């Protein structure tokens, strides 16, 4: 099965292509999402493997939450590639992808994901026992009370370190932990999900900001 995964929802941009038993990934940090870097990265992995877009069996993408521009760009690229070649797609929560990657790296089933949502808030999700329990927008001092055996990951832990540590009782965290496209592919394969022919759509948790931005 030929699978392409893309992510631009946070401060990073990543692409992963799995085809014919070969997996090629690219990961770039601190990029300008307006630069359109994602498409050149897609072209690069296609060239490395030696297949074209039309040979894909599915496209996996992060649907948010994340930066407004980053989420829109990721979904737009997934839409464009899907519609151009009639390729089915499947979207995952950014929080789930980060939680899955952290659980795998740190060998634990208790991950607390916090992404900086600006305006004194975080995108918050608890990834426990291989499942994202929720994804919400919260003030740092109003997130879930947890325990010391959880590991915190995501940019929110760097920006709101004192508030999150005090509220959650978590003792260990890694702020510079980001989603990676290669984990999207592994997450899809492990969960045995089914692709669909629905138009790729974003997941926004701050709807009032979206409405204002679209006027």
C-alpha positions as CSV (number, residue, x, y, z in Angstrom):
1,X,0.0,0.0,0.0
2,X,1.3,3.4,-1.0
3,X,0.6,6.0,1.7
4,X,1.5,9.7,2.0
5,X,1.3,11.5,5.3
6,X,1.6,15.3,5.8
7,X,1.6,17.7,8.7
8,X,2.0,21.4,9.0
9,X,-0.3,22.2,11.9
10,X,2.4,23.4,14.4
11,X,5.8,25.0,14.2
12,X,7.1,22.1,12.1
13,X,6.5,20.7,8.6
14,X,6.8,17.0,7.9
15,X,6.1,14.5,5.2
16,X,6.4,10.7,5.1
17,X,5.9,8.4,2.2
18,X,5.5,4.6,2.6
19,X,5.6,2.6,-0.6
20,X,6.8,-0.9,-1.6
21,X,8.3,-1.6,1.8
22,X,10.3,1.7,1.7
23,X,9.6,4.7,4.0
24,X,11.0,8.1,3.3
25,X,10.4,11.0,5.7
26,X,11.3,14.7,5.9
27,X,11.0,16.9,9.0
28,X,11.7,20.7,9.1
29,X,11.4,22.9,12.2
30,X,10.7,26.6,12.5
31,X,9.5,27.2,8.9
32,X,7.3,29.9,7.5
33,X,4.0,28.2,6.6
34,X,3.4,30.7,3.9
35,X,6.5,29.5,2.1
36,X,4.7,26.5,0.6
37,X,7.5,24.2,1.7
38,X,5.2,21.2,2.1
39,X,4.8,20.6,-1.7
40,X,8.5,20.6,-2.5
41,X,8.9,18.1,0.4
42,X,6.2,15.9,-1.2
43,X,8.0,16.1,-4.5
44,X,11.2,15.1,-2.9
45,X,9.9,12.0,-1.2
46,X,8.0,11.0,-4.4
47,X,11.3,11.3,-6.4
48,X,13.2,9.3,-3.8
49,X,10.8,6.4,-3.9
50,X,10.1,6.7,-7.6
51,X,6.3,6.9,-7.7
52,X,3.8,9.6,-8.6
53,X,0.8,11.1,-6.7
54,X,-1.6,9.1,-8.8
55,X,-0.1,5.8,-7.5
56,X,-1.1,6.6,-3.9
57,X,-3.7,4.5,-2.1
58,X,-4.4,7.0,0.6
59,X,-3.4,10.4,2.1
60,X,-3.2,10.8,5.9
61,X,-3.0,14.3,7.4
62,X,-3.3,16.2,10.7
63,X,-6.5,18.2,10.8
64,X,-5.7,20.3,13.9
65,X,-5.8,21.9,16.3
66,X,-2.8,24.0,15.8
67,X,-1.8,27.3,14.2
68,X,-4.6,28.7,12.1
69,X,-2.4,29.1,9.0
70,X,-0.7,25.7,9.5
71,X,-4.0,23.8,9.9
72,X,-5.4,25.5,6.7
73,X,-2.3,24.7,4.7
74,X,-2.2,21.0,5.7
75,X,-5.9,20.5,4.9
76,X,-5.6,22.5,1.7
77,X,-2.7,20.3,0.4
78,X,-4.6,17.2,1.4
79,X,-7.7,18.4,-0.5
80,X,-5.7,19.4,-3.6
81,X,-3.9,16.1,-3.9
82,X,-7.0,14.1,-3.1
83,X,-9.2,15.9,-5.6
84,X,-6.7,16.0,-8.4
85,X,-6.2,12.2,-8.4
86,X,-9.3,10.9,-6.6
87,X,-7.3,9.6,-3.6
88,X,-9.1,8.8,-0.4
89,X,-8.0,10.6,2.8
90,X,-8.0,10.3,6.6
91,X,-7.4,13.0,9.1
92,X,-6.1,12.6,12.7
93,X,-6.1,15.1,15.6
94,X,-2.7,16.8,16.1
95,X,-3.0,16.0,19.8
96,X,-3.4,12.3,19.0
97,X,-0.4,12.2,16.7
98,X,1.8,13.9,19.3
99,X,0.4,11.7,22.1
100,X,1.0,8.5,20.0
101,X,4.6,9.6,19.2
102,X,5.4,10.4,22.8
103,X,3.9,7.2,24.1
104,X,6.1,5.3,21.7
105,X,9.3,7.2,22.4
106,X,9.0,7.3,26.2
107,X,7.5,3.8,26.5
108,X,4.5,4.9,28.5
109,X,0.7,4.9,28.2
110,X,0.2,8.2,30.0
111,X,0.8,11.3,28.0
112,X,-0.5,14.9,28.6
113,X,-0.4,17.0,25.5
114,X,-0.5,20.8,25.7
115,X,0.0,23.0,22.6
116,X,0.3,26.8,23.0
117,X,-3.0,28.2,21.6
118,X,-2.0,31.8,22.4
119,X,-4.4,34.2,24.2
120,X,-3.5,32.5,27.5
121,X,-4.9,29.1,26.5
122,X,-3.7,25.7,25.5
123,X,-5.0,22.9,23.2
124,X,-5.2,20.1,25.8
125,X,-5.5,16.4,25.4
126,X,-4.8,13.3,27.5
127,X,-3.5,10.4,25.6
128,X,-3.8,7.3,27.8
129,X,-3.8,3.6,27.0
130,X,-3.3,4.2,23.3
131,X,-6.3,6.5,23.0
132,X,-6.9,10.3,23.0
133,X,-9.4,10.8,25.8
134,X,-10.4,14.4,24.7
135,X,-9.3,17.5,22.9
136,X,-10.3,20.8,24.3
137,X,-9.3,24.5,24.6
138,X,-8.4,25.4,28.2
139,X,-6.8,27.9,30.4
140,X,-3.6,26.4,31.8
141,X,-4.9,26.5,35.4
142,X,-8.1,24.7,34.4
143,X,-6.7,21.5,32.7
144,X,-7.2,18.0,34.0
145,X,-5.6,17.0,37.3
146,X,-3.4,14.0,36.6
147,X,-0.5,12.3,38.5
148,X,3.3,12.2,38.5
149,X,3.5,9.2,36.3
150,X,2.2,11.2,33.3
151,X,4.7,12.9,30.9
152,X,3.8,16.2,29.5
153,X,4.6,17.1,25.9
154,X,4.0,20.0,23.6
155,X,4.8,23.7,23.3
156,X,2.2,24.6,26.0
157,X,4.5,23.0,28.6
158,X,7.2,25.5,27.7
159,X,5.0,28.6,27.7
160,X,2.9,27.8,30.7
161,X,5.3,25.6,32.7
162,X,4.5,26.7,36.2
163,X,0.7,26.7,35.8
164,X,0.5,23.3,34.1
165,X,2.9,21.6,36.6
166,X,1.0,23.0,39.6
167,X,-2.5,22.1,38.2
168,X,-1.7,18.7,36.8
169,X,0.8,17.4,39.3
170,X,2.9,16.1,36.4
171,X,6.6,16.2,37.2
172,X,8.2,15.5,33.8
173,X,7.7,17.3,30.5
174,X,9.2,17.8,27.1
175,X,8.1,21.1,25.5
176,X,9.9,20.7,22.2
177,X,8.0,17.6,21.1
178,X,6.2,17.9,17.8
179,X,4.0,15.8,15.5
180,X,5.7,13.8,12.8
181,X,4.2,12.5,9.6
182,X,5.9,9.1,10.0
183,X,3.8,8.6,13.1
184,X,0.7,9.4,11.2
185,X,1.3,6.3,9.0
186,X,2.1,4.1,11.9
187,X,-1.0,5.3,13.7
188,X,-3.2,4.6,10.7
189,X,-1.8,1.1,10.3
190,X,-2.1,0.2,14.0
191,X,-5.6,1.4,14.3
192,X,-6.7,-0.3,11.1
193,X,-8.7,2.7,10.0
194,X,-10.6,3.0,6.8
195,X,-10.0,5.8,4.2
196,X,-13.0,7.8,3.1
197,X,-13.9,9.9,0.1
198,X,-15.1,12.9,2.2
199,X,-13.4,16.2,1.6
200,X,-10.6,16.8,4.1
201,X,-11.7,19.3,6.8
202,X,-9.9,21.1,9.6
203,X,-10.6,20.7,13.3
204,X,-10.8,24.1,15.1
205,X,-11.3,24.4,18.8
206,X,-11.5,28.1,18.9
207,X,-14.5,28.6,16.6
208,X,-15.0,32.3,17.4
209,X,-11.5,33.1,16.0
210,X,-12.3,31.0,12.9
211,X,-15.5,32.9,12.2
212,X,-13.9,36.3,12.6
213,X,-11.0,35.3,10.3
214,X,-13.3,34.1,7.5
215,X,-15.3,37.3,7.3
